[in-house]
């Protein structure tokens, strides 16, 4: 959702009613993942995407209908459907999209959680009685929740929401049938923005933070050495945060989460090892270190001798980066960010 926040804020300032479409499930080679969003207003201006262009026209028309009627709709597109070819989904994928009007109060709660980097999970009724469709609640990691689905539904939904938040994965959930019509929920996990923390302001770091910012990662460079960790090398236009401190102190200050990636690039055990001792046992989704295979072998021996477990040391990606045959600092940076993205997407 972060990619469309500026447009949503602008439209709200202009008092436009907004329709929001969310991908709630995919099968096969669907081009966008679960949680991808597209928003639109009545003049057909839109932001975001639910399919990379395949079904946007059909979703746009449904969104305009939803703005007129206020009634949410659940859409299904797939190659088995005659409509799939009509809307352009001929690539072999299947997606389901839920379209609803944007609730200002609920949006404010989501916006606050995202801005504060609070993990949260939203629960939306996507199938059931018409008077319940589109009802939402937001559960934050501090156990506060905003909105409600009704007492009975809240009792069923909240444990599932907590489980999804703990796992970090969105899911659908059919509420055990208690009436004449089944009710289905979409439980969407909203994690803090991904952050790439680079240990060492070396030349590779210059290219790496540039690539990371292009991919909307928050970027942090840590280096206590004035020649490498200077504001002249890493101004605020280049990196989100520069910390001129020893890596172990800096990482304790930052606080690593499951949205954090750590790349150590100094080749200096006095800087890399203290960072790795904190990063490897942490929830960070990626930890990598620059160096040859021989360097990595010696590094692993040191970390084990310093008390890290075999399981923690096994998490280390070293040599860092995908094997692209990289030679230049820019190519090495590309190999690193590619590996970070693969880890973030569960492909490692």
Secondary structure, 3 states (H helix, E strand, C coil): CHHHHHHHHHHHHCCCCCEEEEEEEEECCCCCCCCCEEEECCCCCEEECCCCCCCHHHHHHHHHHHHHHCCCEEEEEECCCHHHHHHCCCCCCEEEEEEEECCHHHHHHHHHHHHCCCCEEEEEEEECCCCCCCCEEEEECCCCEEECCCHHHHHHHHHHHHHHHHHCCCEEEEECCCCCCCEEEEEEEECCCCEEEEECCCHHHHHHHHHHHHCCCEEEEECCCCCCCCCCCCCCCCCCEEECCCHHHHHHHHCCCCCEEEEECCCCHHHHHHHHHHHCCCCCCEEEECCCHHHHHHHHHHHHHCCCCHHHHHCCECCCCCCCCCCCHHHHHHHHHHHHHHHHCCCC
